[in-house]
Amino acid sequence: MPIIILVFSCTVPHAEPIHYVQMIFPPQDKHVHSSSLVELPDGDLLTCWFHGSGERTADDVLVQGARLKKGNDVWSSVFLMADTPGFPDCNPVLFLDRNERLWMFWIAVRAHGWQHSLLRCRTSTRYDGDAAPEWDWQDLILLKPDDSFVDAIKDGFKKLNPDEDLWAEYALPYTRMIIEAAADPAKRQEGWMTRIHPIQLASGRILLPLYSDGFNLSLAALSDDDGRTWRASGPMVGLAGIQPAIMQKKNGHLVAFLRDAGGAPNRVLRCESDDEGVTWSVMRDTDIPNPGSSLEVIALKNQPLWAMIYNDSEHHRDSMAIALSDDEGVSWKWQRHIGRTDYYAYPSMIQDRQELIHITYTHNSREGKTIRHEAFTIDWIMQGD
């Protein structure tokens, strides 16, 4: 049975900050990673992650899940969410659209290479119950970036003008290699991978954040018909910015915060779109540290606040923090640590209907490997460490 640690903060005059921590399943020796979390219409929480003996090179990797029934304080037994026999299934993402249809996006890795991954999805309208949803439909999402993809990458690298002093005909500059790869229609049509929750705009457009380890770039899959068809946005061009978390500002513009998979300075990257995600500015460094690890950002309900969950280090995943911004991500004025002693990575974050913030994340310690769930109020974050 999962171990539950309840931590209730001290009472303050106008609110009672709440914080609790629990393991979804006991620590074990298999690799468990890349969780995703969603609240269902009945108040249940559903989460999933990938589980196996490794990642892209381990053919036993599959997607598992668990459910926290509304009113319960213990997660259900683990159940199967997806398995492509003989292929690693990784990076699952859960999403409830405006029609209360549940989506799960994930990748099946071909040839043991991230760059060959297939983007898969399935949907459910029968997700009540005690175990896994009953899936109604399943398909691949095939994207077809056109030649403008190449032009956008060329223009983006010109604006960034990175330092590429070392050069030889047999060792082409980094940017030139990416541009040449982008000119290959097959390469730009495969290997787009999931990690962060989609966002659905008031117009109905769904943006599914995607990234490529082949290109070390990101984009969004766009759907204007509730997921029946998808098309690729223009690329988010930068020096190894991946796994975008997309937010919408008050003026309608979109901003993406990205993991830094490149060299120093190790910072969260940022880019923007003024056309609902069709095209994107080039990525620029923020002052937020990032050790090459995933992050997530959400807008809080009934508050002019954004929340970010991230590894607040330039080098390691041994520290994780939650931060709040009241100026749409320009600055992050409040911060509190989730942990500073073990391995914490790949968080997923939502806010439920009672405005409690929930996160799940990979937690590795001496006892083993698990997916951890925490919940807390805004007041708990604002108290600081």
C-alpha positions as CSV (number, residue, x, y, z in Angstrom):
1,M,0.0,0.0,0.0
2,P,1.4,3.5,-0.8
3,I,3.0,5.4,2.0
4,I,1.3,8.7,2.7
5,I,3.0,11.6,4.4
6,L,0.7,14.4,5.5
7,V,2.2,17.8,6.1
8,F,-0.1,20.5,7.3
9,S,1.4,24.0,7.6
10,C,0.7,26.3,10.4
11,T,-2.4,28.4,10.4
12,V,-2.3,32.0,9.2
13,P,-5.0,34.6,9.7
14,H,-6.7,34.4,6.3
15,A,-6.0,30.9,5.1
16,E,-4.8,27.5,6.2
17,P,-1.9,26.5,3.9
18,I,-2.1,22.8,3.0
19,H,0.6,20.5,1.8
20,Y,0.6,16.7,1.5
21,V,2.9,14.2,-0.1
22,Q,2.3,10.6,-1.1
23,M,3.9,7.9,-3.3
24,I,1.6,6.5,-5.9
25,F,3.2,3.1,-5.5
26,P,6.0,1.8,-3.2
27,P,9.6,2.4,-4.4
28,Q,10.8,-0.4,-6.8
29,D,13.8,-1.1,-9.1
30,K,12.2,-0.5,-12.5
31,H,12.6,2.8,-14.4
32,V,9.4,4.9,-14.0
33,H,9.4,8.3,-15.6
34,S,7.5,11.1,-17.4
35,S,4.2,11.2,-15.5
36,S,1.2,13.1,-16.6
37,L,-1.8,14.1,-14.4
38,V,-5.4,15.1,-15.1
39,E,-8.6,15.8,-13.1
40,L,-11.7,14.1,-14.4
41,P,-15.2,15.6,-14.4
42,D,-16.2,13.6,-11.3
43,G,-13.3,14.9,-9.3
44,D,-11.1,11.7,-9.7
45,L,-7.4,12.2,-10.4
46,L,-5.9,10.1,-13.2
47,T,-2.1,9.8,-13.8
48,C,0.1,7.8,-16.0
49,W,3.9,7.3,-16.6
50,F,6.1,4.9,-18.5
51,H,7.6,1.8,-16.8
52,G,10.2,-0.7,-17.8
53,S,13.9,-1.7,-17.8
54,G,15.0,1.5,-19.6
55,E,13.8,4.0,-22.1
56,R,14.1,4.1,-25.9
57,T,16.3,1.0,-26.1
58,A,14.1,-1.2,-23.8
59,D,11.3,-3.0,-25.6
60,D,9.5,-3.9,-22.4
61,V,8.6,-0.2,-21.7
62,L,4.9,0.4,-21.5
63,V,2.5,3.0,-20.0
64,Q,1.0,2.4,-16.6
65,G,-1.5,4.5,-14.7
66,A,-3.3,4.9,-11.4
67,R,-6.4,6.6,-10.1
68,L,-7.1,8.6,-7.0
69,K,-10.9,8.5,-6.4
70,K,-12.5,11.7,-5.2
71,G,-12.5,11.7,-1.4
72,N,-9.9,9.0,-1.1
73,D,-6.4,9.5,0.2
74,V,-4.8,6.4,-1.3
75,W,-4.1,5.8,-5.0
76,S,-5.5,2.7,-6.7
77,S,-3.4,-0.3,-7.7
78,V,-1.3,0.3,-10.9
79,F,-3.0,-0.6,-14.2
80,L,-2.0,-0.8,-17.9
81,M,-2.7,2.3,-20.0
82,A,-1.0,1.4,-23.3
83,D,1.5,-1.1,-24.7
84,T,2.8,-1.5,-28.2
85,P,4.3,-5.0,-28.0
86,G,8.0,-5.1,-29.0
87,F,8.4,-1.3,-28.9
88,P,9.1,1.2,-26.0
89,D,6.1,3.3,-25.2
90,C,7.2,6.6,-23.6
91,N,6.2,10.2,-22.6
92,P,2.5,9.8,-22.1
93,V,0.4,13.0,-21.8
94,L,-3.2,13.2,-20.5
95,F,-5.6,15.9,-21.6
96,L,-9.4,16.6,-21.1
97,D,-10.7,18.7,-24.0
98,R,-13.6,21.2,-23.9
99,N,-16.1,18.4,-24.7
100,E,-14.8,16.4,-21.7
101,R,-13.3,13.8,-23.9
102,L,-10.1,12.3,-22.4
103,W,-7.0,12.1,-24.6
104,M,-3.8,10.2,-24.1
105,F,-0.9,11.2,-26.3
106,W,2.4,9.2,-26.3
107,I,5.2,7.9,-28.5
108,A,6.1,4.4,-29.7
109,V,9.9,4.4,-30.3
110,R,11.1,2.7,-33.5
111,A,14.6,1.4,-34.1
112,H,15.6,2.3,-30.5
113,G,16.0,6.0,-31.6
114,W,14.0,9.0,-30.3
115,Q,14.2,10.5,-33.8
116,H,12.2,7.6,-35.2
117,S,9.3,7.8,-32.8
118,L,5.7,7.6,-33.8
119,L,3.2,10.0,-32.3
120,R,0.2,8.1,-31.0
121,C,-3.1,9.1,-29.4
122,R,-6.2,7.5,-28.1
123,T,-9.5,8.9,-26.6
124,S,-12.1,7.9,-24.1
125,T,-15.6,9.0,-23.1
126,R,-15.9,6.1,-20.7
127,Y,-13.3,6.9,-18.0
128,D,-15.4,6.6,-14.9
129,G,-14.8,3.6,-12.7
130,D,-11.9,2.3,-10.6
131,A,-9.3,1.4,-13.2
132,A,-8.1,2.3,-16.6
133,P,-10.4,4.2,-19.0
134,E,-12.2,2.3,-21.8
135,W,-10.6,3.6,-25.0
136,D,-13.0,4.5,-27.8
137,W,-10.6,5.3,-30.6
138,Q,-6.9,5.2,-31.4
139,D,-4.7,6.5,-34.2
140,L,-1.3,8.0,-35.2
141,I,-0.8,11.8,-35.5
142,L,1.1,12.4,-38.7
143,L,2.6,15.8,-39.3
144,K,3.9,17.2,-42.6
145,P,6.0,20.3,-42.1
146,D,6.5,21.9,-45.5
147,D,9.4,23.8,-47.0
148,S,8.6,26.8,-44.9
149,F,9.9,24.8,-42.0
150,V,13.4,24.9,-43.5
151,D,13.1,28.7,-44.2
152,A,12.0,29.4,-40.6
153,I,15.0,27.5,-39.2
154,K,17.4,29.4,-41.5
155,D,15.9,32.7,-40.5
156,G,15.9,31.8,-36.9
157,F,19.6,30.8,-36.8
158,K,20.5,34.0,-38.6
159,K,18.8,36.0,-35.8
160,L,20.5,34.0,-33.1
161,N,23.9,34.1,-34.9
162,P,25.5,31.5,-32.6
163,D,29.2,31.3,-32.1
164,E,30.5,28.5,-34.4
165,D,34.2,29.2,-34.7
166,L,35.3,25.6,-35.2
167,W,34.5,24.3,-38.6
168,A,35.7,21.7,-41.1
169,E,34.2,20.3,-44.3
170,Y,33.8,16.9,-42.6
171,A,32.4,18.4,-39.4
172,L,29.8,20.9,-40.4
173,P,28.6,23.6,-38.1
174,Y,25.7,22.7,-35.8
175,T,23.2,25.0,-37.5
176,R,24.2,23.9,-41.0
177,M,23.6,20.2,-40.0
178,I,20.2,21.1,-38.7
179,I,19.2,23.0,-41.8
180,E,20.3,20.2,-44.1
181,A,18.4,17.7,-42.0
182,A,15.3,19.9,-42.2
183,A,15.4,19.8,-46.0
184,D,14.7,16.1,-45.8
185,P,10.9,15.6,-45.8
186,A,11.2,12.2,-44.1
187,K,13.2,13.5,-41.2
188,R,10.9,16.4,-40.6
189,Q,7.8,14.2,-40.6
190,E,9.0,11.8,-37.9
191,G,10.3,11.8,-34.4
192,W,8.0,14.5,-32.9
193,M,7.5,13.7,-29.2
194,T,5.2,14.5,-26.4
195,R,5.9,15.6,-22.9
196,I,3.7,18.6,-21.7
197,H,-0.1,19.1,-21.4
198,P,-1.8,20.6,-24.5
199,I,-3.6,23.9,-24.2
200,Q,-7.0,24.7,-25.8
201,L,-7.7,28.3,-26.6
202,A,-11.0,30.2,-26.5
203,S,-11.2,29.8,-30.3
204,G,-11.2,26.0,-29.8
205,R,-7.7,25.5,-31.2
206,I,-5.8,22.8,-29.5
207,L,-2.0,23.1,-29.3
208,L,-0.1,19.9,-28.5
209,P,3.5,20.8,-27.5
210,L,6.0,18.7,-29.3
211,Y,9.8,18.4,-29.6
212,S,12.4,16.5,-31.6
213,D,15.7,15.0,-30.3
214,G,16.7,14.7,-34.0
215,F,16.5,18.5,-34.6
216,N,16.8,19.7,-31.0
217,L,13.8,22.0,-31.8
218,S,10.2,22.2,-30.9
219,L,6.8,23.0,-32.4
220,A,3.1,22.5,-31.7
221,A,0.6,20.2,-33.4
222,L,-2.4,22.4,-34.1
223,S,-6.0,21.2,-34.4
224,D,-9.0,23.4,-35.2
225,D,-11.6,20.6,-35.3
226,D,-11.3,19.1,-31.8
227,G,-8.6,16.7,-32.7
228,R,-10.0,15.2,-35.9
229,T,-7.0,16.6,-38.0
230,W,-3.7,18.0,-37.0
231,R,-1.1,20.2,-38.7
232,A,2.4,21.4,-37.7
233,S,3.1,24.9,-36.5
234,G,6.2,26.6,-37.6
235,P,9.3,25.6,-35.6
236,M,10.4,27.1,-32.3
237,V,14.0,27.8,-33.3
238,G,16.8,28.0,-30.7
239,L,19.9,26.3,-29.5
240,A,18.4,23.0,-28.2
241,G,15.2,24.2,-26.6
242,I,12.8,21.2,-26.2
243,Q,9.6,20.1,-24.3
244,P,7.7,23.4,-24.5
245,A,5.1,24.4,-21.9
246,I,2.7,26.8,-23.6
247,M,0.8,29.6,-21.9
248,Q,-1.6,32.4,-23.2
249,K,-1.1,36.0,-22.1
250,K,-3.9,38.5,-21.5
251,N,-3.3,40.1,-24.9
252,G,-3.8,36.7,-26.6
253,H,-0.2,36.1,-27.4
254,L,1.3,32.7,-26.5
255,V,4.5,32.2,-24.7
256,A,6.5,28.9,-24.5
257,F,8.9,28.0,-21.8
258,L,11.4,25.3,-22.8
259,R,13.9,22.9,-21.4
260,D,17.5,23.8,-22.2
261,A,19.1,20.7,-23.8
262,G,22.2,22.7,-25.0
263,G,25.3,24.2,-23.5
264,A,25.9,27.1,-21.1
265,P,24.3,29.2,-19.9
266,N,21.9,26.5,-18.6
267,R,18.7,28.4,-18.5
268,V,15.0,28.0,-19.3
269,L,14.4,29.2,-22.8
270,R,11.4,31.3,-23.9
271,C,9.7,32.2,-27.2
272,E,6.4,33.8,-28.2
273,S,3.6,33.6,-30.9
274,D,1.2,36.4,-31.8
275,D,-0.9,34.2,-34.2
276,E,-2.2,31.5,-31.9
277,G,0.8,29.3,-32.4
278,V,1.2,29.2,-36.1
279,T,4.6,30.9,-36.0
280,W,7.0,31.5,-33.2
281,S,9.8,33.9,-32.3
282,V,13.3,32.6,-31.8
283,M,14.1,31.2,-28.3
284,R,16.0,33.4,-25.9
285,D,17.5,32.6,-22.5
286,T,15.6,33.6,-19.3
287,D,17.4,34.0,-16.0
288,I,15.7,30.8,-14.7
289,P,18.2,27.9,-14.2
290,N,17.6,24.6,-15.9
291,P,19.8,21.5,-15.8
292,G,18.4,20.0,-19.0
293,S,15.2,18.9,-17.4
294,S,11.5,19.2,-18.1
295,L,9.3,21.8,-16.5
296,E,5.6,22.8,-16.6
297,V,3.7,26.1,-16.2
298,I,0.0,26.6,-15.6
299,A,-2.3,29.6,-15.1
300,L,-4.0,29.6,-11.7
301,K,-7.8,29.9,-11.4
302,N,-9.3,33.1,-10.0
303,Q,-5.8,34.5,-9.5
304,P,-3.5,36.7,-11.7
305,L,-0.8,34.2,-11.2
306,W,1.2,31.6,-13.2
307,A,2.9,28.7,-11.5
308,M,6.0,26.9,-12.6
309,I,7.4,23.6,-11.4
310,Y,11.0,23.0,-12.3
311,N,14.5,21.9,-11.3
312,D,16.1,25.1,-10.0
313,S,19.7,24.2,-10.7
314,E,22.0,24.5,-13.7
315,H,23.6,21.1,-13.3
316,H,21.6,18.4,-11.5
317,R,18.1,17.2,-10.9
318,D,18.5,17.0,-7.1
319,S,16.5,20.1,-6.4
320,M,12.9,21.0,-7.5
321,A,10.9,24.1,-6.8
322,I,7.5,25.6,-7.4
323,A,7.4,29.3,-8.3
324,L,4.7,31.9,-8.8
325,S,4.6,34.9,-11.2
326,D,2.2,37.8,-11.2
327,D,3.5,39.4,-14.4
328,E,3.0,36.6,-17.0
329,G,6.3,34.9,-16.4
330,V,8.6,38.0,-16.6
331,S,9.6,37.5,-13.0
332,W,8.9,34.8,-10.3
333,K,8.5,36.5,-7.0
334,W,7.6,33.5,-4.8
335,Q,9.3,30.2,-4.6
336,R,9.2,27.1,-2.4
337,H,11.2,23.9,-2.7
338,I,9.7,20.5,-3.2
339,G,12.9,18.7,-2.3
340,R,16.7,19.1,-2.3
341,T,18.0,15.7,-1.3
342,D,17.1,13.1,-3.9
343,Y,16.4,12.9,-7.7
344,Y,13.3,14.8,-8.8
345,A,12.3,15.2,-12.5
346,Y,9.7,15.6,-15.2
347,P,6.9,17.1,-13.2
348,S,3.3,17.4,-14.3
349,M,1.0,20.0,-12.8
350,I,-2.7,20.9,-12.6
351,Q,-5.0,22.9,-10.4
352,D,-8.3,21.1,-9.4
353,R,-11.8,22.6,-9.1
354,Q,-11.2,23.4,-5.4
355,E,-8.1,25.4,-6.5
356,L,-5.7,22.9,-4.9
357,I,-2.5,22.5,-7.0
358,H,-1.4,19.0,-7.7
359,I,1.9,17.7,-9.1
360,T,3.3,14.3,-10.0
361,Y,7.0,13.7,-10.7
362,T,9.7,11.1,-10.9
363,H,11.3,10.4,-7.5
364,N,14.4,8.3,-7.1
365,S,16.0,7.7,-3.7
366,R,18.0,5.0,-1.9
367,E,14.7,3.1,-1.3
368,G,14.0,2.8,-5.1
369,K,12.1,4.6,-7.8
370,T,8.5,5.8,-7.8
371,I,6.1,8.5,-9.0
372,R,5.3,10.9,-6.3
373,H,2.1,13.0,-5.9
374,E,2.0,16.3,-3.9
375,A,-0.8,18.8,-3.4
376,F,-0.7,22.2,-1.9
377,T,-2.4,25.6,-1.8
378,I,-1.1,28.9,-3.1
379,D,-0.6,30.1,0.4
380,W,1.8,27.2,1.1
381,I,4.0,28.3,-1.8
382,M,3.9,31.9,-0.7
383,Q,5.1,31.0,2.8
384,G,8.5,30.1,1.1
385,D,11.0,27.6,2.5
